[in-house]
């Protein structure tokens, strides 16, 4: 969720009613991971979406699988110079 917020500039779920907000975290579909600045590398959005899945077997099976996916994003990000605004 922290990575989602860093990339999108928003929390994944928002509702003024705490009960409804909790239900959204449990039941609502994972929102699209979209940057307000420019398109994200598709693989990065997929990684965040996978991490946020409600059903555990739809998430990465472990930290090793997640870490193995990250270098693939880095290669694409550098090739597209997508990293230029990460510090903003």
N, C-alpha and C positions, 0 to 999 in steps of 0.2 A: 504494500500500500504506500509506503514511503517512496519507493521508486516510481510508482504510478503518479504520485503527487509531484515529484521532481520533474518528471517528463511532461506532464499535462498542465501543471500549474493549478490543479484542482484536486479535491478529494474525490474518490470514486463514487461515494454516496453522500447525499446531503438531504436532510429533512429537519424541520424545526421540532418535530415530535420525536423524542428519544426512542420511544417504543417502535415507531415506524422506521427510524434510522437503523435500529437493531435488526428489524425484520429484513430491511434491504440488504444488510450485510449477510444475512443467512439465505435469503431467497432470490434476490434480484440477480439477473445475469451480470456477468462481469462487463463493465462498460468498455467501449473501445478506447484503446490507448493511442491518443492523437496529440501531437504537439501543437500549440498555438502558433509556433514560429515557422515550422516547415515540416514536411513529412519525415517521420522517423524511419530508420531502417526497419523493414518488415520483421526481421528476425528479433529485433529488440522488443517490438510490440508483442510478438508471439511469446517471448520469454516472460514478460510481465503478466500477460494474460494467463499463461500456464501457472505461474506462481500464485495467482489470485483465484484459481478454480476452487469452487466450494467442495467438490468431491475429491478426497485425498488421492485416489488412484488416477485422477486427471492431472495432478501436479507432477513435478519432477520427482522421481523415485528417491532421490537423495541429493545432498549437497554436491557430490561428485558430478552428477548429471547436469546440474545447473552450472557448475564451474566449467564443464566441458562445452557448454553452449555459449558462454560469454566470449571466448576468443573469436568465434565466428562473427559476432557482432562487431567487435573491435576492428577486424579487417575491413568489413564493409563500411564502417563509420569513417575510418581514415581515408579510404578510397574516395568517398563522397565528400570529404571534408565536413562531415556532419558535426564533428566535435568542436567546431570553432565557437559555438555559442554556449557550450556547457557551463562555462564560468560566469555567465551573465546572471 
